[in-house]
């Protein structure tokens, strides 16, 4: 039985076009996504959303809360708790402004799509229930880009809790894909007193699910996922609690995962180095030379 690996049917043509020089790769946009975890009696569970089937990119696929960096996410007015920006810059492989923008994107997107806010009145606390009408109005204004995340935090007197995040992985979309992202994956534990909800206009379903259960659904072909999504699920399997996974994030390798596509024996071989399970063999009647790229959250 085929698994649930997301694979766009237009990729072979785009790979050939990239190889023969008729396709110019677009520059990837920076993005962030969060593996939001909580403990259950059966072990840790992760919050996932299913993208609406009508979505142009990965419709019907399961993913984590996340999205692109807002240019305003590097606003210097943000009150910051946890590792300093310089430490995050070294960890993420970017400059300090870029590090703040990426971390802010992770926190902002988790709030926008799951209603969970990793921020508090001071460096040692986190806000409680965020489901009230006033919170929802602020969340909607963020989604509409009517206010920046910095403005939201400043007006509410909140500190961004970067210490509640752990950098998990980094994936870059293939050069032959029309929508490209350079995405940092983070792990976080659901703060006490907060609860998730389907706040995303891009999702038709959300679920808390154990990584092993989600991976089994993918293996049976029942849950559609992109390679970075299922890879993260498998990487969560060894951990018995959400806190253990968050601690383990500190030692994770953040070398970007980028796919390669090449012609071999009359077929296109698409592979992600270090993730052999995603290798695809696609028949090809023409002969592309070589193309390289990566993945999307």
C-alpha positions, 0 to 999 in steps of 0.5 A, a space after each residue: 500500500 502506498 504511504 501518504 507522502 505528498 507529491 505534486 504531479 507537476 514536479 517531473 516537468 518542473 525538474 526537467 525545466 530546471 535542468 534544461 535552464 527554462 525554469 528559474 528558481 524563486 528565492 525561498 522565503 523564511 518561515 517557521 513552524 512549531 511542533 506543539 506538544 502535550 503529555 497524555 496518559 499514553 505519552 506525548 501528543 503533537 498538535 496537527 492541522 489538516 490543510 483545506 483541500 482547496 489550498 493550492 499548496 499541499 491541500 489535504 496534507 497534515 502539518 503543524 502551525 506555522 507560516 512565513 516571517 512578517 518583515 515586522 517580526 524583527 522589530 526591536 521593541 519586542 520584550 524578550 526572555 530566554 537565550 539572547 538574540 546572539 545565541 539564537 542567531 548562532 543556533 539558527 545560522 542567521 544574523 541577530 535580526 533574522 533570529 528574532 524574526 524567525 523566533 517571533 514568526 514561530 510564536 506569532 504563527 502558533 498564536 494565529 493558527 492554534 490560539 496558543 501564545 508563548 508570552 507572559 507578563 514577565 520573563 517567568 510567566 505565561 498568559 493563561 486562557 486566550 479564548 476570550 473575545 478581546 484575545 480573538 480580536 487581537 488574533 484576527 488583527 494579527 492574521 489580517 496584518 492590521 497590527 504587527 506582533 511587536 505592537 500586539 506584545 507592547 500594547 498588552 505588556 507581554 514578554 516573548 518567551 523564547 526559552 519555551 522554544 527549542 530549535 528542531 530542524 531546518 528544511 528548504 523547499 526544492 528549487 523546482 517548486 513554485 512556492 519555496 520556503 526556508 523553514 525552521 522547525 521548533 518544539 514547544 510544550 503547551 503552556 498550562 492553562 491554555 488550549 488549542 483550537 482551530 483558528 486557522 482559515 487554512 485548516 479544516 481540521 485539527 487534532 492532538 495525536 501521538 507521533 506513533 499513531 500519526 506515523 502509522 496513519 501515514 504509513 497506511 496511506 491514510 494521512 497525507 504529509 510532506 516529508 518534513 512533517 513525517 520526518 519530525 513525527 518519527 524523530 519524536 518517537 523516542 521521547 516519553 514526555 513532551 519535556 524530554 523532547 523539548 530538552 533534546 531539541 538543544 542538541 538537534 542538528 540544524 543543517 538544512 535538508 535539501 532534496 536532489 533530483 537527478 536522471 538515472 537509467 531513464 528515470 528521475 530519482 528524487 531524494 532527500 539526503 539523510 531521509 532515504 524513505 522519501 526517495 521517489 523514482 519517476 519515469 522520464 521520457 526526456 533526459 534532465 541533467 541535474 537539479 537540486 533543492 529541498 522541502 517545506 513544512 
